[in-house]
């Protein structure tokens, strides 16, 4: 039963490829893979991922911290 979401996602990607929506299928798979990897790493190494998340948020914030 745990594999049902993965199977449904693969069916969705196959249908999108069949309907000639290749770019959307690639982007969807890439986003799914990124969030799955992020979730898996967060479960396995929580403190490391908290640190990396703060580092990433600091890089995309776009400026210095002001008081």
N, C-alpha and C positions, 0 to 999 in steps of 0.2 A: 504494500500500500504506500510505502514511502516513495516509490519510484513513479507514482502516477503523475505528479506535476512535471517531472522531467520528460516522461513519455508524451504528455500533452503538449509540452513546449516543442519537442521534436516534430510532432505532427503538424503543429502550427507553422513551423519553419518550412517543412516540406510542402505544405499547401501554398505558402507565400512564394516559394521558388517555382512551383508549378504554374502559378498565376503571373509569372515573370516579374516578380517584385524582389529581385535579387538584392538590391541595395538595402532595402528595408530589412530583409532577412539577415543580411550580414551585420547591420547595425544592431538589430534586436539580439542576435546571438552574442555580439561583442559586449553589449550592456549586461546581458544575463551572465556571461562569463565573469565580467568584472565584479558584479555585485555578489555572485556566488563565491568567488575567490575572497572578496572582502569579508563576507560572512564567515567563511570557513576559517580564515586567519584570525578573525575576532574571537571565534570559539576556541581556537587552539592556543593563541598567544594574545590574551586580552590586554595586558599592560603594554606590549609592544605596539599593538594596533591603536591604543589610545594615544600613545606618543606620536605615531605616524599620522594619525588623524589631526591632532593639534598642529603638527608641522605643516601638513597640507593646507589646513585652514589658514594658518599664518601666511603661507605663500600666496594664497589666492585673495587674501584680504585687501591687498593693493596699497598698503601704506603702513606707516609706523604707528605704534601705539602712542596715543597722546593722553596726557593727564588733564 
